[in-house]
């Protein structure tokens, strides 16, 4: 009976769901707990992507389940102008314990894309401009304005994007745009050239520079601190605001409270999502009291059906409390060092692992055909990822032709050394089998 129901729902998924891209799996899924997800056949998989990079305290943490129940006893939803007490509490906790510098004013929305839209609207209203500089390899979302500043996603077929977007080549120490320089010099050369080109083309309507402190979808690229300092200076010099998209880097993932803290650079606006909701749709945008007062005076609006919802605010408070109580910021560094060490050990034994990089528990592992040419090993990466899943490990691989073949590995911060060991064993077995198959077929 159970199998019949599962088969019926699998057929329903094929018949009635819109396919939206990305990785899809043959079975449906039924439950998740901690670092493990379970499919409709009862098979368990280690989840080394934390869901969609969101479940940093583990899937269905008891504190999140409790928070949802607590919201059910009080309220899930209000009229947008009715501010729930729990929303005010979450804003205070963020300002007091988590946000950098003088970022003290926050608005709570639903997704990372929506947070980007809020940030861009804020910057454009505050400055009176509309021009935005974004990094190559960036991912800020898929809605209208957010997609226009996202360079790691598909951009074709969706009509005319918002005007005024300019690209800064992303720092990539492994694949520099300026070979022969050290990492810092190459990154600053990228920015210098991009700013010269922007200044030539600008209509004098600069609004913002937007950047992920760690460029995740672009291949887990960690820029040198001097690059982010230079972005701060470039924004100031042009009367633009600096926006940090911390969807993945905030709240412990990289071993600090935020990317701003790690690099010691404070933006004017900071967006947060994924890691704040722990698996529920909660995003936030924080800015300074000065900017908030200015745009309020200019009648800034962003009222949606689910702005300031109490349900997700309850969950956000619970997530932050768990991160603090379980010391998960420190744990991200400890487990991240352990995980990175295991991959660096594999790198010593497998020529196809060209680079291991990242911060905390956000790790990138780049696959190449050989270390001299550094040609991306796309076929090998895709095959190994599939074999990993067949053996019980779910991982994410970036395989856009211009981005290299990079595993993006980000398990929950609660992951254990035993789970890391098991995941690495599965990955090594899958890689070994894939190498044998690709060698036999003459294709890496």
N, C-alpha and C positions, 0 to 999 in steps of 0.2 A: 504493500500500500504506500509506504514511504517513498519507495523508488518510483512508483507510478506518479505520485504527486510531484516529485522532483523532475521527472521527465516531462510532465505536463507544463511545469513552470519554465523549464528550459525552452520548450517549444514556444511558450508565450513570449519569452524574451526575444526570440528570433523573429516572431511574427509582429510584435507590437512596440518594440523599443527602437528609438532612433539611435543609430551608431554614431558616437561622438568622437572617435579617434583615440589614439593612444593604445596601450597594451590592453588586450581583452583575454579572458581565460575561458577554457572550455566549459567549466561547471559554474553553477551559481554558488553563492556563499551564504552561510547561515549564522555564524557567530564569530566573535573575536574576544580574546582576553589576554591582556599583557602583551607579549611579543608574538602571540600565535593567532592565526585566523583559520577558520574551518570551513570547508566547502560542503556542498550538498551531498557529497558521497561520504562525508564524515572524515575526510582526510585533512590533516593539520599541516600548516606551513609556517615556517618562521618568517615573520614580516619585517624585512630590513628596509622598508620605506616608511614605516610608521603610518600606515594607511596612505593618504595623500600628503605625506610629510607632516601630518597634523598631530597624531596620537603620541606626543612626546612623553607623557607619563604612563604610557601603555594603554592598550585598548580597554575600554569599559572599566577604568579604574573605579574602585568602590566609592571614592570621593565624588566622582562625576555622577555616578548612579544616584548617590545620595542628594546631590545638588539638583538633579532633575526632579527627584521626588519632592524636594523642598519647594521648588518652584511650582509644582503641581498643587501643593497645599496652599500657595499664596496667589500666584498669577503667572501665566505664560506670556501675556500680551496686554498692552494698553494702547490707547490713543497716543499718537506720537508726541503730543504736547504734554502728556502726563509722565513726568520723570519718576521711575520707580526708585525707592530707597536704595535697592541693591546696585543700581547703575551709578548713583552718587558714591556709594561705598567703593565700587570697583575703580572709579575715576580717582578717588583719593588714594587708594592703595598704589595704583600705577604711578601717580605723581610723587608720592612719598618714597616708594621703595624700588622703582624699576626704571623710570624714565630718566634720560640724561639731561644735564644742564638745566635750562629754564623751560623745558617742555612740561607744562602743567595743565593744559586744557585738552580734553579728549572727547571725541565723538565715537559712538559705538554703532557699527553697522554689521554686515553679514559675511562678506567674502573679501579676499585679497583684491580682486578686480574692482570691487566697489570702493575699497579703501583707496586704491589708486585714483579712482575718479574723484573722490572727495579731496585728496591731496592736490590734484591738478586744478580743481575748481578753486581751492583756497589760494594757490599760488597765482593763478591768473587774475583773480579778483584783487588780491593784495598788491600785486605789481602793476596791474593794468596791461600786462603783456600777454602773449600767447605762445611764444617760442620756447621749446623744451629740448634740452640735450639729454640723450639717453645712451647707455652703453650697448655696444654690440654684444650679443649673447645674453641680453637681459630678458627677464620675464616678469611683467608687472600685471598681467591679466589679459582677458579676452573680450572685455566689453569695449565700446567705441574708443574712448580716450586711452584706456589702458592698453588696448591692442596696438594703438599707434606708436606707443613707446616700448613695445615688446619686440625684440629682435631675434629671439630664439624660438619663436612660434611661427606657424604657417601664416603668411601675410597675403597670399594670393586668393582672389575670388570673392572678396568681401566689400568691394566698392572702394570709394575714395576715403583714405584715412584723414584724421584731423590734420590740418595744415600746421606748419611751423616746427616740425620735429627734425632734429639733427642728430647724427650718430657720432659718438666717441668710440674709436676702436678699443675693445676691452683689453686690459692687461692680461697677458697669457705667457707666463715664464717658460712654459714647455713649447709653445708655438708662437714666439714673438713676431710681431709685425716688423720689427727692426732687429734683424739678426745681428749678432756680434756685440751687442750691448749687454750690460748686466741687467738683471730683472728690473731694478728701480729706474735706471736710465731709459730702458725701452718703454716702460709704462708712462713715464713723463714725456717722452717723445711722442707717444700716441696722443696724449692730451694736448701738447703744444700744437701739433699739426691740426687736430680737430678744432681747437679754439681759433686758430688763424683762419681756417675755412669758414667757421661759423661767423666770425667777425666780418668777413668779406660779404657774406650772404644776408646777414641779419638786417631786418627792417627796424631795428632799434626797439623791439618789443619782447625782450627777454622776460621769461616768467620763472623757469626752474631748471635745475639739473637734477635728474633722478637717477639713483644708483642703488643696487643691492650691495651691501658691504662685502658679502661673498657672492659671487656670480654663480648661482647654483645650477639653473637649467643650462647655462652656457658651458658647463663642464666642471663645476666646483672650483672656480678660479678665485684665489685669494690675492687681492692686490697688495702691493706694499703700502704701508701707512702714508708715505709721502704722496702717493697718488690721491688718496682721499683728502689729505691736507690741501693739496693743490686744487682739488675740486671745490673745497670750501672757499679758497681764495678766489678762484675763478668766478664763482657765484657772487661773492661779495663785490668784486670789481665791476660786475656788470649789472648790479642791482637785481639779481635773480635770487630765488630761494633754493636752498639745498634740501632735497627730499631723500631720506633713507627709506628704502623698502625693506623692512625687517620681518617679512612674513615668515622666513625660515631661520633667521639668525637671532631673533629676540627670545628671551625667556629660557636661556640655558643651553640651547642646542650646540653652540660653538664654544661652550665653556666659560662664557661671561653672561651677564644679564642681558646685554645687547651688543650688536656689532659696533655701535657708537662707543660703548665702553671699551671694547677690545682695541679699537683704533684710536681712541681718545680724540674723536672728532664729533662735534655736536651739530646735527642738522637743524634746519628751521621747522621741518615737518617730518614726522616719522609715522610710517604705516606699519600696522601689525595685523596678522591674521593667523592662519594655521596653528602656530604653537600656543596661541592664547586660548583657543577654544577646546583644545585637547581632543578634537574629533567632531565637535559641534560647530555650526557656522557662526563664528564670532570674529569680527575684525574691528580694528580701531585705528583712529588717526589722531595723533597728538601734535600740538603746536604750542607756541608761546602765548602768553596773555596779551602781548602787544599785537601780534598778528590776529588773534581771535577778536580783540576789541575793534581793530580796523575793519575786518571783513564783516563783523556784525553791524557796524555803523553803515556799511555799504549794502546791507540787507542780504548777506550770505544765506542761502537756503540749501538744505539737504534733508528734507523730510520725506521718508519712505514709509512703507507699511511696517517695516521692522527695524526702524532706528530705535535705539535705547530699549530693546526688549529685555524684560526681567529674566526670562528663562536662561538665555545665554550668558547674561551677566552673573547669575548664580554659578554657572559652570566656570566662567573665567576666574572668579574669586577662588573656587575650589582648586582649579589648576595651579594658580599662583601659590596657594597655601601648600599644596603637595610638593611643588618644586622647592619651596623653602624648607618644609619639615623633613623631607627625604634627602635634602642636600644634593639635589640633582644637578645644580650648576657645577659643583665640584666633581660629582660623579661623571658628568659628561667629559671632563678632562681625563679622568682616570680610565674610564672605559674606552674613550676615544684613543688614548695612547696605546691601550692594549690592542684594540682593533687595528690601528694603524701599524703597530709592530707586527701583527700577524700577516698583514698584506705586504709589508716590506720584506718579510721573510720569504713570502711567495715570489716577490719580485726578484730576489736573489737566485731563485731556481727556475723562473720562467721568463725567457727573453721577451715574450710578447707583452709582459706588463711593463709598459714604458715609464709610467709615472704614478706615484701615490702622493696625494695632497689633501689639504683640507684643514679644518679646525674642529676640535672637539669631536662630536659624533656626527659631523657632516664630512664625509670622506669621498674623494673622487679617485677612481682607479682607471687609468687610461690604457687601452689595449692598442698595440701597434703590430704591424707585420714584422718589423725589425727596428732596432733602436738607432740605426744609422739614418735611415730615411724618415722614420717616425710616421710612416703612412698608416692611417687609421685601419684597424682590423675589424671592419664592420661585420663581415660574415661570421667571423669567429665570435664576436661579441654577441650577436643575435642568437647564434646557436648555443653558446654557453649559457646565456640567460634563460633560454627555453629549457635546457637540461637541468639547470638549477631548480626551476619551478617543478619539473617532473620529479626531482629528488627531495622536494620539500622546502625550498628556499625561494622567497619572492624578493626580487631586486629590480631596480629601475636602471635602464641603460639609455644614454643619449646617443642617438645614431644619425643625426642630421649630417649630411656629407661634409658641411663646412665646419662642424663642431668637433670632429673626432669621435672615437668610440669610447665612451666614458661611463663606467658604472657609477651611479650616484647612490651612495650607501648611507642610510640614516635610520638606524633602528631606534626604538624608544630609548629614552635616557635611563630607563629602568632595566635595560638589557643586562644579562649576567655574563660572566666569563665563559660559563658552560655553553650558553647559547651562541656566543661569538665563536667558540671553538667548533661547535657543531656546524655553524654556517660556513666557516672557512673550510672545514672538511668537505662539505657538500660542494662548495665552489671549486675547490681544487680537483675533486673527482670529475666534476662537469667540465672543467677546463681541460683536463688531461684527455678525456674522451673526445672533446671537440677538436683538440689539436690533432688527435689521431685521424679523425674523420676528415678534417679539412686538408691534412697532409695527403691522405689517400686520394682526395678529390682534386688536389692541387689548388685549393682556394682558401686563403686565410681572411 
